[in-house]
Amino acid sequence: MIGAVPALFAGGIAIIQPLSLYLIRPGPRRFSRMIGAYRIGASFYLAMAASALFLPVDAAAARIALFFTFYTAFVLIAGTGDPHYVAMVVASVSPKERGRFFGLRLAWFGVGGIIGGAIATPVLGILPSPRNFGLSLFVGGSLILLATLWFARFRDISHNGEGERVPLLTCAVDVFRLSRQRPSYLIFILTACLFILAQGPFAFIALFIKTKLDASDALLGYLNMTFNACGLVFALMIGQLGDRFGHRNAFLTGLALYGVGVGGTLLGDSAPVLFLSYFLAGTVSPTWAVSAFNLAYECAGEPDAARVYAGISLITAPIRVIGPLTAGRAVDRWDYPPVMAAALLLTVLTLMVALLIPCKRTSV
């Protein structure tokens, strides 16, 4: 069931993002519709929190059912905005500064995550379960709504007129078309699939550390802060590396750091080593969010960033669902160490394939 949460998130996002190109058209109203999708999604996040806070403690089946219902609604509705957000960013930011922008974006996510972890840690440690998680979700949903108020200050300059709806299968067709025309894009798609498989067990690393240290739920709050601190540090570094030395090299750097983190989690026993390993394993997020999309956009040579972004999500959707679920099933059957060893081997394989992608440097 733990594996079902990231599988639902990744799979839902991958399904809804191509559809969002049909649901939300480019044009003057695109930004307001995107903000509306984020706000409606956040309301389901709050509903998810309420189900954990107010349902009776012994109503486990109802809490689980409502959690997955509201979480699915949150993912599907909020996820419709992402391709349009990325397209507006690409239209607004110079190519030689996109790595830096995506790095700063993820760094601010890290700041918010550290603050959120600092709030969540005492809640998870003091209040009884499941209400401790419900209150944490309520704070998170409220912050998402608050963030949209500031985000509403942005002005979309990417389109002046009303655009046409993109056919539903266009994204999948784009992926196959670009793969035939550009070998580097085909290699990227293979690399992306391997990388997503390698990060499938990431959701279980925190639980593996909690088991090793025999700690309470409060440890999860500290690990969340560690994860977001990693994003704060490495998002900027990976973004700068991509702008200066090429997004492929930045991608390789992030992969290597993730592999070191997974290996340290597998072999380490002390709290400092395990926290450092989790910190390094957290590079899985900035590596994908900062360098992977920029590398894909570079390999594709396709001017419509939203179509590239949604197409990658669509083609990797099955693996995003299968990866965490398979990892969870494997943990149930064989425990954590074999699963972490498999993640490490997949990371090494991903590194070897990624080396085949030509390296391009953005001219300054």
VOBA-1610 file (N, C-alpha, C; in pm, whole numbers, padded with zeros to 5 digits, always signed):
BEGIN
Met+00083-00120+00000Met+00000+00000+00000Met+00086+00126+00000Ile+00202+00119+00065Ile+00292+00234+00063Ile+00340+00259-00079Gly+00373+00153-00151Gly+00415+00168-00289Gly+00305+00220-00379Ala+00178+00198-00340Ala+00067+00244-00423Ala+00057+00396-00424Val+00106+00463-00319Val+00096+00610-00313Val+00182+00677-00421Pro+00314+00650-00428Pro+00390+00711-00538Pro+00348+00658-00675Ala+00301+00533-00681Ala+00255+00480-00809Ala+00131+00555-00857Leu+00040+00583-00764Leu-00080+00658-00800Leu-00045+00800-00841Phe+00048+00861-00768Phe+00087+00997-00802Phe+00151+01002-00941Ala+00252+00919-00961Ala+00325+00922-01089Ala+00236+00877-01205Gly+00159+00770-01183Gly+00072+00722-01289Gly-00039+00820-01322Gly-00099+00879-01218Gly-00205+00978-01242Gly-00154+01100-01316Ile-00036+01148-01275Ile+00024+01263-01342Ile+00053+01230-01489Ala+00107+01112-01512Ala+00144+01073-01649Ala+00020+01060-01738Ile-00091+01020-01681Ile-00214+01005-01760Ile-00279+01140-01787Ile-00285+01226-01685Ile-00361+01351-01697Ile-00285+01457-01774Gln-00151+01453-01772Gln-00077+01560-01839Gln-00100+01565-01990Pro-00097+01453-02061Pro-00133+01462-02203Pro-00277+01509-02224Leu-00368+01465-02138Leu-00507+01509-02151Leu-00521+01659-02124Ser-00430+01713-02040Ser-00441+01856-02006Ser-00420+01944-02128Leu-00345+01896-02227Leu-00327+01973-02349Leu-00457+01986-02426Tyr-00548+01892-02403Tyr-00680+01897-02465Tyr-00778+01977-02378Leu-00764+01964-02245Leu-00857+02029-02153Leu-00831+02178-02139Ile-00703+02217-02143Ile-00666+02358-02127Ile-00592+02401-02253Arg-00652+02493-02327Arg-00591+02539-02452Arg-00497+02657-02426Pro-00391+02670-02506Pro-00309+02790-02499Pro-00393+02914-02532Gly-00360+03024-02470Gly-00435+03146-02495Gly-00443+03233-02372Pro-00519+03342-02378Pro-00525+03438-02267Pro-00577+03379-02136Arg-00663+03275-02145Arg-00723+03220-02023Arg-00647+03098-01971Arg-00539+03061-02037Arg-00469+02940-01995Arg-00417+02953-01852Phe-00359+03066-01817Phe-00299+03078-01685Phe-00404+03072-01575Ser-00518+03141-01593Ser-00623+03139-01490Ser-00680+02999-01473Arg-00692+02925-01582Arg-00741+02787-01572Arg-00639+02698-01501Met-00512+02721-01528Met-00409+02644-01461Met-00410+02670-01310Ile-00419+02797-01269Ile-00426+02831-01127Ile-00551+02770-01064Gly-00662+02773-01138Gly-00785+02713-01086Gly-00769+02564-01062Ala-00698+02496-01151Ala-00675+02352-01133Ala-00593+02326-01007Tyr-00491+02408-00983Tyr-00410+02391-00862Tyr-00494+02414-00736Arg-00582+02512-00740Arg-00662+02545-00621Arg-00767+02438-00593Ile-00832+02389-00698Ile-00930+02281-00677Ile-00860+02155-00627Gly-00743+02126-00685Gly-00667+02012-00636Gly-00632+02024-00490Ala-00591+02144-00447Ala-00556+02166-00307Ala-00676+02144-00214Ser-00797+02174-00262Ser-00915+02151-00179Ser-00936+02002-00151Phe-00902+01917-00247Phe-00910+01773-00223Phe-00798+01728-00129Tyr-00685+01796-00131Tyr-00578+01767-00035Tyr-00628+01795+00107Leu-00702+01905+00123Leu-00758+01937+00255Leu-00865+01836+00295Ala-00942+01789+00199Ala-01042+01687+00229Ala-00976+01558+00274Met-00864+01526+00212Met-00786+01408+00252Met-00739+01422+00397Ala-00695+01543+00433Ala-00652+01567+00570Ala-00769+01553+00668Ala-00885+01604+00628Ala-01001+01598+00717Ala-01043+01454+00743Ser-01031+01368+00642Ser-01069+01228+00663Ser-00979+01160+00766Ala-00851+01197+00769Ala-00761+01139+00867Ala-00781+01201+01006Leu-00822+01328+01009Leu-00837+01397+01137Leu-00965+01359+01211Phe-01076+01346+01138Phe-01205+01341+01205Phe-01274+01205+01203Leu-01231+01113+01116Leu-01293+00981+01119Leu-01249+00906+01245Pro-01334+00817+01297Pro-01294+00739+01416Pro-01165+00663+01394Val-01089+00646+01501Val-00959+00580+01492Val-00972+00438+01440Asp-01081+00370+01475Asp-01096+00231+01434Asp-01156+00215+01294Ala-01185+00327+01226Ala-01243+00321+01091Ala-01131+00316+00987Ala-01047+00215+00997Ala-00928+00207+00910Ala-00967+00194+00763Ala-01065+00109+00734Ala-01102+00088+00594Ala-01157+00216+00532Ala-01239+00290+00605Ala-01294+00415+00553Ala-01185+00518+00531Arg-01092+00528+00625Arg-00983+00624+00610Arg-00897+00593+00487Ile-00867+00466+00468Ile-00785+00427+00353Ile-00859+00455+00222Ala-00988+00421+00218Ala-01066+00443+00096Ala-01076+00592+00062Leu-01103+00675+00164Leu-01115+00818+00140Leu-00980+00880+00106Phe-00877+00830+00170Phe-00743+00882+00138Phe-00714+00864-00011Phe-00731+00744-00062Phe-00699+00719-00202Phe-00796+00790-00296Thr-00923+00807-00254Thr-01019+00880-00337Thr-00980+01026-00351Phe-00954+01092-00237Phe-00919+01234-00240Phe-00780+01255-00300Tyr-00689+01164-00274Tyr-00554+01178-00329Tyr-00557+01165-00482Thr-00638+01073-00532Thr-00653+01059-00677Thr-00709+01186-00738Ala-00810+01244-00674Ala-00868+01368-00725Ala-00764+01480-00724Phe-00687+01489-00617Phe-00582+01590-00610Phe-00482+01576-00724Val-00434+01454-00746Val-00333+01429-00849Val-00387+01462-00987Leu-00508+01415-01018Leu-00563+01432-01152Leu-00597+01578-01183Ile-00647+01650-01083Ile-00688+01789-01109Ile-00567+01882-01107Ala-00485+01873-01003Ala-00367+01960-00996Ala-00268+01929-01108Gly-00260+01802-01148Gly-00165+01763-01252Gly-00194+01820-01389Thr-00317+01869-01412Thr-00348+01926-01544Thr-00271+02056-01569Gly-00223+02119-01463Gly-00155+02247-01482Gly-00009+02236-01519Asp+00056+02124-01490Asp+00202+02117-01501Asp+00257+02140-01642Pro+00205+02075-01748Pro+00263+02101-01881Pro+00253+02247-01923His+00145+02314-01884His+00128+02454-01920His+00224+02542-01841Tyr+00246+02504-01715Tyr+00345+02577-01635Tyr+00483+02567-01699Val+00523+02447-01739Val+00655+02428-01800Val+00665+02506-01932Ala+00558+02504-02012Ala+00560+02577-02139Ala+00578+02727-02117Met+00512+02781-02015Met+00525+02924-01987Met+00664+02958-01937Val+00723+02866-01859Val+00859+02888-01813Val+00957+02891-01930Val+00944+02794-02019Val+01034+02787-02135Val+01021+02913-02220Ala+00898+02965-02234Ala+00877+03085-02314Ala+00933+03210-02246Ser+00946+03206-02114Ser+00984+03325-02038Ser+01132+03330-02003Val+01203+03217-02011Val+01340+03209-01963Val+01434+03181-02081Ser+01546+03250-02083Ser+01646+03230-02188Ser+01700+03087-02184Pro+01730+03026-02300Pro+01783+02889-02301Pro+01909+02872-02218Lys+01995+02974-02212Lys+02119+02960-02137Lys+02098+02974-01987Glu+01976+03004-01942Glu+01948+03019-01799Glu+01840+02922-01750Arg+01796+02830-01836Arg+01687+02740-01795Arg+01731+02646-01684Gly+01855+02595-01695Gly+01903+02508-01587Gly+01904+02580-01454Arg+01950+02706-01456Arg+01954+02784-01332Arg+01813+02808-01279Phe+01718+02838-01371Phe+01582+02864-01327Phe+01520+02741-01262Phe+01529+02626-01331Phe+01472+02504-01274Phe+01542+02467-01144Gly+01671+02498-01134Gly+01742+02474-01009Gly+01690+02563-00897Leu+01671+02693-00925Leu+01617+02784-00824Leu+01475+02744-00785Arg+01398+02702-00884Arg+01261+02658-00855Arg+01261+02543-00756Leu+01345+02444-00782Leu+01349+02329-00692Leu+01413+02365-00559Ala+01505+02461-00560Ala+01566+02505-00435Ala+01461+02569-00344Trp+01371+02647-00402Trp+01265+02704-00321Trp+01168+02597-00273Phe+01147+02493-00355Phe+01071+02378-00304Phe+01141+02322-00180Gly+01274+02317-00186Gly+01351+02267-00072Gly+01332+02352+00052Val+01331+02484+00034Val+01309+02574+00148Val+01173+02546+00210Gly+01071+02538+00123Gly+00937+02508+00173Gly+00930+02372+00240Gly+01001+02274+00184Gly+00999+02141+00243Gly+01066+02137+00380Ile+01174+02215+00395Ile+01241+02220+00525Ile+01150+02284+00628Ile+01083+02393+00590Ile+00989+02457+00682Ile+00874+02362+00716Gly+00822+02295+00611Gly+00714+02199+00635Gly+00758+02083+00722Gly+00880+02034+00701Gly+00931+01927+00786Gly+00948+01971+00929Ala+00991+02097+00948Ala+01006+02149+01084Ala+00870+02158+01155Ile+00765+02186+01077Ile+00630+02190+01134Ile+00579+02049+01160Ala+00605+01960+01064Ala+00548+01825+01072Ala+00614+01741+01181Thr+00743+01762+01206Thr+00815+01675+01300Thr+00753+01673+01438Pro+00726+01788+01504Pro+00663+01780+01638Pro+00522+01724+01633Val+00450+01750+01523Val+00313+01697+01512Val+00317+01544+01506Leu+00406+01491+01422Leu+00416+01346+01409Leu+00465+01281+01537Gly+00542+01356+01616Gly+00598+01297+01738Gly+00507+01307+01859Ile+00412+01402+01859Ile+00332+01427+01979Ile+00190+01373+01965Leu+00121+01408+01856Leu-00016+01365+01839Leu-00023+01216+01806Pro-00130+01149+01848Pro-00142+01006+01817Pro-00176+00984+01671Ser-00136+00870+01620Ser-00170+00829+01484Ser-00315+00782+01481Pro-00394+00815+01377Pro-00358+00877+01249Pro-00377+01028+01246Arg-00421+01088+01357Arg-00450+01232+01353Arg-00324+01315+01333Asn-00208+01261+01373Asn-00085+01336+01348Asn-00061+01355+01198Phe-00089+01252+01120Phe-00072+01264+00975Phe-00180+01355+00915Gly-00302+01348+00968Gly-00409+01434+00918Gly-00377+01582+00936Leu-00323+01619+01053Leu-00288+01758+01077Leu-00173+01803+00986Ser-00078+01714+00964Ser+00032+01747+00873Ser-00019+01772+00731Leu-00112+01688+00686Leu-00170+01706+00553Leu-00250+01836+00545Phe-00318+01871+00654Phe-00395+01995+00655Phe-00304+02117+00640Val-00193+02117+00711Val-00097+02227+00698Val-00044+02232+00554Gly-00012+02116+00496Gly+00040+02113+00360Gly-00060+02165+00258Gly-00185+02123+00268Gly-00288+02170+00176Gly-00312+02320+00187Ser-00308+02372+00311Ser-00326+02516+00331Ser-00213+02595+00267Leu-00091+02543+00277Leu+00024+02611+00217Leu+00017+02609+00065Ile-00037+02500+00008Ile-00054+02496-00138Ile-00150+02606-00183Leu-00262+02622-00112Leu-00356+02728-00146Leu-00292+02865-00132Leu-00215+02885-00025Leu-00148+03012-00004Leu-00049+03041-00117Ala+00020+02938-00164Ala+00118+02956-00270Ala+00053+03002-00400Thr-00069+02956-00428Thr-00135+02997-00552Thr-00169+03145-00551Leu-00187+03205-00434Leu-00215+03348-00428Leu-00096+03428-00478Trp+00024+03387-00439Trp+00144+03456-00487Trp+00168+03425-00635Phe+00145+03300-00672Phe+00167+03257-00810Phe+00077+03334-00907Ala-00039+03379-00859Ala-00133+03451-00944Ala-00077+03583-00994Arg+00033+03632-00937Arg+00097+03755-00983Arg+00168+03737-01118Phe+00193+03610-01157Phe+00264+03583-01282Phe+00176+03622-01402Arg+00240+03667-01510Arg+00167+03701-01632Arg+00221+03618-01748Asp+00134+03546-01813Asp+00174+03459-01924Asp+00194+03543-02050Ile+00313+03536-02108Ile+00342+03610-02231Ile+00367+03515-02349Ser+00344+03386-02329Ser+00381+03288-02431Ser+00284+03283-02547His+00156+03325-02526His+00056+03319-02634His-00032+03443-02628Asn-00060+03498-02744Asn-00146+03615-02752Asn-00288+03579-02791Gly-00304+03479-02877Gly-00436+03440-02924Gly-00479+03306-02869Glu-00605+03275-02891Glu-00659+03148-02845Glu-00602+03035-02930Gly-00546+02934-02865Gly-00486+02822-02937Gly-00585+02712-02966Glu-00542+02614-03043Glu-00626+02501-03076Glu-00600+02386-02980Arg-00702+02305-02960Arg-00685+02188-02875Arg-00596+02086-02944Val-00505+02029-02865Val-00415+01927-02918Val-00486+01792-02916Pro-00484+01716-03026Pro-00547+01583-03025Pro-00494+01495-02912Leu-00580+01409-02860Leu-00548+01332-02740Leu-00426+01243-02758Leu-00406+01186-02878Leu-00296+01093-02899Leu-00171+01161-02953Thr-00173+01292-02962Thr-00060+01363-03020Thr+00069+01339-02943Cys+00060+01338-02809Cys+00181+01323-02727Cys+00250+01189-02753Ala+00171+01082-02758Ala+00230+00951-02784Ala+00289+00947-02925Val+00218+01005-03022Val+00269+01009-03159Val+00399+01089-03164Asp+00404+01201-03089Asp+00524+01283-03085Asp+00644+01202-03037Val+00624+01123-02932Val+00734+01045-02876Val+00791+00950-02981Phe+00705+00878-03050Phe+00752+00782-03150Phe+00812+00853-03272Arg+00752+00965-03310Arg+00805+01040-03424Arg+00945+01093-03393Leu+00960+01154-03276Leu+01090+01209-03239Leu+01194+01099-03219Ser+01150+00984-03168Ser+01243+00873-03146Ser+01298+00821-03278Arg+01214+00821-03383Arg+01261+00777-03514Arg+01354+00880-03577Gln+01322+01006-03558Gln+01398+01111-03626Gln+01528+01147-03554Arg+01529+01134-03422Arg+01645+01179-03345Arg+01692+01066-03254Pro+01800+00998-03289Pro+01850+00886-03206Pro+01881+00927-03063Ser+01928+01049-03043Ser+01960+01093-02906Ser+01835+01097-02819Tyr+01720+01129-02878Tyr+01596+01131-02802Tyr+01552+00989-02766Leu+01573+00894-02857Leu+01542+00755-02828Leu+01626+00704-02712Ile+01754+00740-02711Ile+01842+00699-02599Ile+01794+00763-02470Phe+01750+00890-02478Phe+01700+00955-02357Phe+01577+00882-02303Ile+01485+00843-02391Ile+01365+00774-02344Ile+01403+00644-02273Leu+01497+00569-02329Leu+01543+00447-02264Leu+01608+00478-02129Thr+01688+00583-02126Thr+01752+00624-02001Thr+01647+00664-01897Ala+01548+00739-01941Ala+01443+00783-01849Ala+01367+00664-01790Cys+01337+00566-01872Cys+01266+00447-01822Cys+01349+00372-01719Leu+01478+00356-01745Leu+01566+00289-01650Leu+01577+00369-01521Phe+01588+00500-01533Phe+01601+00586-01415Phe+01477+00578-01328Ile+01359+00576-01391Ile+01235+00567-01314Ile+01226+00432-01243Leu+01271+00327-01309Leu+01276+00197-01241Leu+01371+00201-01122Ala+01486+00267-01139Ala+01585+00275-01032Ala+01534+00353-00912Gln+01447+00452-00936Gln+01398+00532-00825Gln+01268+00476-00766Gly+01219+00364-00821Gly+01099+00303-00766Gly+01108+00271-00618Pro+01221+00217-00568Pro+01232+00186-00425Pro+01257+00307-00335Phe+01269+00428-00392Phe+01305+00543-00309Phe+01204+00566-00196Ala+01076+00539-00224Ala+00974+00562-00122Ala+00997+00477+00003Phe+01077+00372-00008Phe+01098+00281+00105Phe+01230+00307+00177Ile+01312+00398+00127Ile+01442+00422+00191Ile+01422+00479+00331Ala+01327+00574+00347Ala+01303+00632+00478Ala+01257+00525+00578Leu+01171+00433+00533Leu+01125+00327+00622Leu+01239+00230+00654Phe+01328+00207+00557Phe+01445+00122+00580Phe+01533+00183+00688Ile+01555+00314+00681Ile+01635+00383+00782Ile+01565+00379+00917Lys+01434+00402+00918Lys+01357+00397+01043Lys+01368+00259+01108Thr+01365+00155+01026Thr+01378+00018+01078Thr+01518-00006+01132Lys+01620+00041+01059Lys+01758+00021+01104Lys+01784+00089+01238Leu+01728+00211+01255Leu+01754+00288+01376Leu+01650+00261+01485Asp+01546+00183+01452Asp+01440+00151+01547Asp+01384+00280+01609Ala+01347+00375+01522Ala+01306+00508+01567Ala+01155+00523+01557Ser+01103+00637+01611Ser+00960+00667+01610Ser+00922+00737+01480Asp+00792+00769+01467Asp+00743+00838+01348Asp+00807+00975+01330Ala+00854+01036+01439Ala+00915+01168+01430Ala+01037+01167+01337Leu+01104+01053+01326Leu+01219+01043+01237Leu+01181+01074+01094Leu+01058+01041+01053Leu+01014+01067+00917Leu+01013+01217+00888Gly+00980+01298+00990Gly+00984+01442+00972Gly+01126+01491+00950Tyr+01221+01438+01028Tyr+01360+01477+01010Tyr+01413+01433+00873Leu+01373+01315+00830Leu+01416+01268+00698Leu+01355+01353+00587Asn+01232+01399+00608Asn+01171+01487+00509Asn+01249+01618+00498Met+01293+01670+00612Met+01376+01791+00610Met+01508+01763+00538Thr+01565+01646+00561Thr+01691+01610+00495Thr+01673+01602+00344Phe+01563+01541+00302Phe+01533+01530+00159Phe+01521+01668+00094Asn+01452+01759+00160Asn+01432+01891+00104Asn+01559+01975+00111Ala+01642+01950+00212Ala+01773+02017+00216Ala+01858+01974+00098Cys+01848+01848+00061Cys+01918+01798-00058Cys+01872+01872-00182Gly+01740+01889-00197Gly+01689+01962-00311Gly+01738+02106-00313Leu+01745+02167-00195Leu+01792+02305-00184Leu+01936+02317-00231Val+02020+02222-00195Val+02162+02227-00229Val+02187+02184-00373Phe+02138+02068-00410Phe+02176+02009-00537Phe+02096+02062-00655Ala+01977+02118-00631Ala+01903+02175-00743Ala+01981+02289-00807Leu+02036+02375-00723Leu+02117+02486-00774Leu+02242+02435-00844Met+02307+02336-00783Met+02431+02284-00841Met+02405+02217-00975Ile+02302+02134-00983Ile+02272+02063-01107Ile+02227+02160-01215Gly+02150+02262-01177Gly+02110+02362-01274Gly+02228+02438-01333Gln+02321+02479-01247Gln+02440+02550-01294Gln+02528+02459-01380Leu+02543+02334-01338Leu+02621+02238-01417Leu+02562+02221-01556Gly+02430+02212-01563Gly+02366+02194-01693Gly+02387+02311-01785Asp+02374+02434-01731Asp+02392+02553-01814Asp+02537+02566-01863Arg+02630+02527-01778Arg+02770+02551-01811Arg+02836+02434-01885Phe+02806+02311-01842Phe+02876+02195-01897Phe+02786+02100-01976Gly+02660+02133-01989Gly+02568+02047-02064Gly+02476+01970-01970His+02350+01956-02012His+02252+01890-01926His+02278+01740-01913Arg+02343+01680-02012Arg+02377+01539-01998Arg+02474+01517-01884Asn+02577+01601-01874Asn+02675+01586-01767Asn+02612+01612-01630Ala+02520+01708-01624Ala+02450+01733-01498Ala+02364+01612-01460Phe+02300+01552-01560Phe+02218+01433-01536Phe+02303+01318-01484Leu+02420+01298-01544Leu+02512+01193-01500Leu+02558+01217-01357Thr+02586+01341-01322Thr+02629+01374-01186Thr+02520+01339-01085Gly+02397+01377-01116Gly+02287+01345-01026Gly+02266+01195-01011Leu+02278+01121-01121Leu+02264+00976-01115Leu+02370+00915-01024Ala+02494+00961-01038Ala+02603+00906-00958Ala+02579+00933-00809Leu+02534+01054-00775Leu+02508+01087-00635Leu+02394+01002-00579Tyr+02291+00979-00660Tyr+02181+00893-00616Tyr+02231+00752-00588Gly+02317+00700-00676Gly+02372+00566-00655Gly+02454+00557-00528Val+02534+00661-00499Val+02613+00662-00375Val+02519+00663-00255Gly+02411+00741-00263Gly+02316+00747-00152Gly+02247+00615-00126Val+02204+00548-00233Val+02138+00418-00216Val+02237+00317-00158Gly+02362+00319-00209Gly+02463+00227-00156Gly+02492+00252-00011Gly+02499+00380+00029Gly+02523+00412+00170Gly+02409+00368+00260Thr+02286+00381+00209Thr+02170+00334+00286Thr+02176+00183+00305Leu+02222+00113+00202Leu+02230-00033+00208Leu+02337-00080+00305Leu+02451-00012+00307Leu+02567-00058+00385Leu+02581+00009+00521Gly+02526+00129+00538Gly+02546+00204+00662Gly+02462+00152+00778Asp+02509+00182+00899Asp+02437+00141+01020Asp+02416+00256+01118Ser+02506+00353+01120Ser+02495+00462+01216Ser+02404+00572+01163Ala+02349+00651+01256Ala+02258+00758+01216Ala+02325+00860+01124Pro+02447+00907+01154Pro+02509+01006+01062Pro+02526+00952+00921Val+02570+00828+00907Val+02591+00770+00774Val+02457+00755+00701Leu+02355+00711+00771Leu+02226+00690+00708Leu+02161+00823+00667Phe+02175+00925+00751Phe+02121+01055+00715Phe+02195+01114+00595Leu+02328+01100+00593Leu+02405+01148+00479Leu+02367+01072+00352Ser+02347+00942+00365Ser+02309+00862+00250Ser+02171+00903+00197Tyr+02080+00931+00289Tyr+01946+00975+00246Tyr+01954+01112+00180Phe+02042+01196+00232Phe+02065+01328+00173Phe+02112+01314+00029Leu+02207+01224+00004Leu+02258+01204-00132Leu+02155+01136-00221Ala+02081+01040-00165Ala+01978+00972-00244Ala+01869+01069-00287Gly+01851+01176-00210Gly+01750+01276-00245Gly+01777+01349-00375Thr+01898+01332-00431Thr+01927+01395-00560Thr+01841+01338-00672Val+01769+01230-00645Val+01678+01175-00745Val+01577+01281-00789Ser+01536+01368-00697Ser+01436+01471-00731Ser+01494+01582-00818Pro+01602+01651-00776Pro+01656+01755-00866Pro+01711+01701-00997Thr+01761+01578-00995Thr+01813+01521-01120Thr+01702+01511-01223Trp+01586+01464-01182Trp+01475+01453-01276Trp+01412+01588-01305Ala+01386+01668-01202Ala+01311+01792-01220Ala+01393+01900-01290Val+01524+01900-01271Val+01607+02007-01326Val+01673+01965-01457Ser+01748+01856-01455Ser+01829+01824-01573Ser+01758+01731-01671Ala+01671+01643-01623Ala+01609+01545-01713Ala+01522+01613-01819Phe+01435+01706-01775Phe+01350+01772-01875Phe+01432+01856-01971Asn+01530+01930-01918Asn+01613+02011-02007Asn+01689+01924-02107Leu+01735+01807-02062Leu+01804+01715-02151Leu+01707+01660-02256Ala+01586+01626-02213Ala+01485+01576-02308Ala+01449+01682-02411Tyr+01430+01804-02366Tyr+01394+01913-02456Tyr+01506+01939-02556Glu+01629+01926-02509Glu+01745+01943-02594Glu+01754+01831-02699Cys+01731+01708-02656Cys+01738+01593-02748Cys+01624+01593-02848Ala+01506+01641-02806Ala+01388+01633-02892Ala+01394+01733-03007Gly+01445+01854-02981Gly+01444+01955-03084Gly+01304+01998-03122Glu+01208+01981-03031Glu+01067+02016-03054Glu+01037+02151-02988Pro+00985+02250-03063Pro+00965+02382-03004Pro+00856+02388-02898Asp+00756+02299-02902Asp+00646+02303-02806Asp+00686+02227-02680Ala+00726+02300-02577Ala+00775+02236-02455Ala+00666+02156-02385Ala+00542+02205-02388Ala+00433+02133-02320Ala+00413+01995-02380Arg+00426+01983-02514Arg+00407+01854-02579Arg+00522+01759-02545Val+00644+01811-02538Val+00757+01727-02500Val+00740+01677-02356Tyr+00703+01768-02266Tyr+00686+01734-02125Tyr+00576+01629-02106Ala+00462+01654-02171Ala+00350+01560-02157Ala+00381+01427-02225Gly+00453+01430-02337Gly+00485+01307-02406Gly+00575+01216-02325Ile+00673+01274-02258Ile+00762+01194-02172Ile+00682+01133-02057Ser+00592+01212-02000Ser+00508+01160-01891Ser+00423+01042-01938Leu+00369+01054-02059Leu+00282+00948-02110Leu+00359+00819-02135Ile+00477+00829-02197Ile+00551+00709-02235Ile+00609+00639-02113Thr+00635+00714-02006Thr+00692+00653-01885Thr+00586+00617-01782Ala+00459+00643-01813Ala+00352+00619-01715Ala+00348+00476-01662Pro+00353+00373-01749Pro+00346+00237-01695Pro+00459+00206-01596Ile+00579+00254-01624Ile+00692+00225-01535Ile+00677+00299-01404Arg+00622+00420-01408Arg+00601+00496-01285Arg+00503+00426-01193Val+00409+00354-01251Val+00313+00279-01170Val+00374+00147-01124Ile+00438+00077-01215Ile+00491-00056-01183Ile+00606-00049-01084Gly+00694+00052-01098Gly+00815+00060-01016Gly+00789+00056-00866Pro+00716+00153-00809Pro+00692+00151-00664Pro+00612+00030-00617Leu+00513-00013-00699Leu+00433-00129-00658Leu+00519-00256-00654Thr+00605-00272-00754Thr+00694-00388-00755Thr+00792-00383-00639Ala+00844-00262-00612Ala+00937-00247-00499Ala+00868-00281-00367Gly+00743-00236-00351Gly+00671-00267-00228Gly+00645-00416-00212Arg+00608-00480-00323Arg+00586-00625-00318Arg+00715-00699-00285Ala+00826-00652-00343Ala+00955-00715-00318Ala+01000-00696-00173Val+00973-00577-00116Val+01007-00554+00025Val+00927-00649+00114Asp+00798-00667+00082Asp+00716-00760+00161Asp+00772-00902+00158Arg+00826-00938+00043Arg+00869-01077+00026Arg+01014-01101+00070Trp+01104-01005+00034Trp+01247-01029+00058Trp+01312-00930+00154Asp+01237-00834+00206Asp+01289-00730+00295Asp+01364-00622+00215Tyr+01416-00524+00286Tyr+01472-00405+00221Tyr+01604-00426+00147Pro+01704-00496+00204Pro+01836-00499+00139Pro+01837-00545-00006Pro+01770-00654-00044Pro+01773-00693-00186Pro+01712-00588-00279Val+01610-00518-00231Val+01545-00416-00312Val+01639-00298-00334Met+01709-00256-00228Met+01805-00146-00241Met+01923-00186-00331Ala+01965-00311-00323Ala+02073-00358-00411Ala+02028-00354-00557Ala+01904-00391-00583Ala+01852-00386-00720Ala+01845-00242-00770Ala+01806-00149-00682Ala+01802-00007-00721Ala+01941+00044-00756Leu+02041-00001-00680Leu+02178+00040-00708Leu+02226-00013-00843Leu+02196-00138-00873Leu+02235-00196-01002Leu+02166-00125-01119Leu+02040-00093-01102Leu+01967-00021-01206Leu+02024+00119-01228Thr+02069+00182-01121Thr+02130+00315-01133Thr+02259+00308-01214Val+02340+00207-01187Val+02464+00188-01263Val+02432+00165-01411Leu+02332+00082-01439Leu+02292+00056-01578Leu+02243+00185-01646Thr+02168+00265-01573Thr+02120+00392-01628Thr+02236+00484-01662Leu+02336+00488-01575Leu+02455+00569-01602Leu+02523+00525-01732Met+02535+00396-01752Met+02602+00345-01872Met+02526+00383-01999Val+02394+00375-01995Val+02314+00410-02113Val+02318+00561-02137Ala+02311+00640-02028Ala+02311+00786-02042Ala+02440+00837-02104Leu+02549+00765-02088Leu+02675+00805-02148Leu+02669+00805-02301Leu+02570+00735-02358Leu+02556+00730-02504Leu+02489+00854-02561Ile+02428+00937-02475Ile+02363+01059-02521Ile+02469+01164-02554Pro+02466+01223-02673Pro+02564+01327-02706Pro+02552+01445-02611Cys+02665+01502-02574Cys+02667+01615-02483Cys+02670+01745-02562Lys+02576+01834-02532Lys+02570+01966-02597Lys+02582+02072-02490Arg+02657+02173-02519Arg+02673+02284-02426Arg+02601+02407-02484Thr+02528+02474-02397Thr+02457+02594-02439Thr+02555+02708-02454Ser+02554+02772-02568Ser+02646+02884-02589Ser+02604+03003-02507Val+02702+03068-02444Val+02673+03181-02356Val+02697+03310-02434
//
